[in-house]
Amino acid sequence: MDPEGERPQICNVTPFQQIVASCTGAILTSLMVTPLDVVKIRLQAQSNQFYKDLKAVSLSKSNYIYFIPKGKCFVYNNGLMDHLCICEEEGNKAWYKKPGYFRGTLVRRLYYDAFLKIIRNEGIKSLWSGLPPTLVMAVPATVIYFTCYDQLTALLKSKLGENESHIPIVAGIVARFGAVTVISPLELIRTKMQSKRFSYKELHQFVSKKVSKDGWISLWTGWTPTLLRDVPFSAMYWYNYELLKKWLCEKSGLYEPTFMINFTSGALSGSFAAVVTLPFDVVKTQKQTQLWMYESHKISMPMSTWAIMKNIVAKNGFSGLFTGLTPRLIKIAPACAIMISTYEFGKAFFQKKNTQKQQ
């Protein structure tokens, strides 16, 4: 602690430095978390054999990932956000179709066996299959989200005071709302491009036709279920993160949090928010798939968010809204911990550099 009992003066981090810190955190998070999802997709592909059975539409028991026959789609997560990915039409060249023959009685042993065999037979790069195209939107979305949060927090603190406890909630809601709104149309376009090879001219024609037929609002199809999951998650995450960080600093006798304090606070707050918002995650996954099926094949008009939720409850009871908790926590906890601790580390690095320049 400071010998005079006063908090040391620290220079502010510029918006550009926040962008660099969040970009670094986003890339590192994806590199560390993506292998978990790649292995899970390969394991579920093996058990469901979705590349062999072209008739039945199979759904993972967790309700978390859909595996649909070739020419259709499944959900892929790179640690930062979900993406709808389209199965390739021919051959077994796609990374998610490669035979694995993974064995193990326990989940832990099965994952371990899958990791080893993928590395041994396909090379370590295969653990990051499908990552590059998803980063095109995931990194900008994360940069917008974290930078806006910090900028809004600084603005609100200057107006309301440093100790206002509701600032993280308001800043988290507004930042997430903005990030989802900016990225949502791009996700729709990216999904369409996956389903068929489009030239830029054809893509422009597709967007123009969709806007003229259904209006500009049609570009934000699927926006509502994403908001219902991400905005409450963001509010709870930032509120609990700031609260835990402050509490751990007080217990440790520190003015500034360490890397481990940020890491622990991020993991715990992310886990809590993931549990509470799980029903909306289940609904969002079903909504994403229904929307793609309708847009690509005009198969069944997608149900509304609340209709999907009622359908799940009718079939599986309220417990159906909380299926897939373990795989969600396995992914969310480390992703939140890595992202926030890396981001805070980057900001601390720039703060130190800025302070040295002014001395």
Residue, then its C-alpha position, 0 to 999 in steps of 0.5 A: m500500500d502507499p505509505e502516505g495512505e493516498r491512492p497513487q496518481i495514474c494516467n488515463v488510458t487513451p481510447f486507442q490504447q483501450i482498443v489495442a488492449s481489447c483486441t489483444g485480449a480477444i485474440l488471446t481468448s480465442l486462441m485459448v478457448t477455441p480448442l475446447d469447442v473444436v474438440k466438442i464439435r468433433l466429439q458430437a459429430q462422431s456420436n451423431q454422425f451428421y456427415k453420414d446421415l443425410k435425412a435425420v436432423s439431430l440435436s445435441k442433448s445439451n441443446y447447445i449445438y445443432f448438428i444438421p445434415k450437409g448443406k445445413c448448419f451448426v453453431y460454432n463458438n470461438g470464446l467471444m461469440d456464437h457463429l452459425c456455420i454451414c456444412e459443406e456439400e461434398g466430401n469429408k474434407a471439412w474439419y468437423k467431418k474428419p473421422g476421429y474414432f475417439r474413445g473414453t468412458l468418462v468425459r474427461r478421458l474422452y476429451y483427453d483422447a480427442f485432443l491427443k488424436i487430433i494433434r497426432n493425426e492432423g497436427i496441432k493447427s487443427l485445434w483452431s479449425g474454423l477460427p479465422p473467419t469467425l474472428v472477422m466479426a468477433v474481434p471488432a465486436t469485442v473491441i467495440y464492447f470493451t472500449c465503449y464500456d470503459q468510455l461510458t464508465a469514465l463519463l458516468k463516474s465524472k457525472l455521478g461520482e466514483n462510488e456510484s454502484h449502478i455505473p457498471i450496470v448502465a455502462g454494461i447494458v449500453a455497451r452490449f446493446g451497441a455492440v450487438t446492434v452493430i454486428s447483427p447485420l454483418e452476422l446475417i450477411r456472413t451466414k448468407m455468404q457461407s451458404k453459397r459463394f457470392s460475389y460482392k455484386e450478388l451480395h449487394q443485390f441480396v441486401s438490396k432485395k431484402v431491404s426493399k422487400d422487408g425493410w431495413i429492420s430485416l437486417w437485424t433478424g435474430w437481434t432480439p434473442t441475442l439482446l435478451r441473452d447478452v444484455p442481462f449477461s453484460a449487466m450482471y457480469w460487469y456489476n459482479y466483476e467490479l464488486l468482486k474486484k473491489w472486495l478482493c483488493e480490500k481483502s488483499g490490502l491493495y489499491e490496484p487489482t493484480f492479474m489473479i484478482n482480475f482473472t478470478s473476478g472475471a471467472l466468477s462473475g462470468s459463471f454467475a451471469a452464464v447460469v442466469t442467462l442460460p434459458f436465453d442462450v438455449v432459445k437463441t441457438q434454436k432461433q439462429t438455426q430456424l432463421w438460417m433454415y428459413e433464409s436458405h431453404k424457406i423451410s418453416m417460418p421461424m417462431s418468435t422468441w417467446a414461442i420457442m421458449k414455450n415450446i421448450v417448456a411444453k416438451n421438457g419442462f422448465s428444466g429444458l431451459f437450463t440444459g447445457l449448463t456444464p458445457r456453457l460454464i466450461k466455455i464461459a468461465p475461462a473465456c471471461a477470465i482470460m479476456i478481462s485479465t488480459y484486457e486489464f493487464g494491457k491497460a495497466f501496461f499503457q497506464k505505466k507507460n503514460t505515467q512514465k512519459q509525464q514524469 
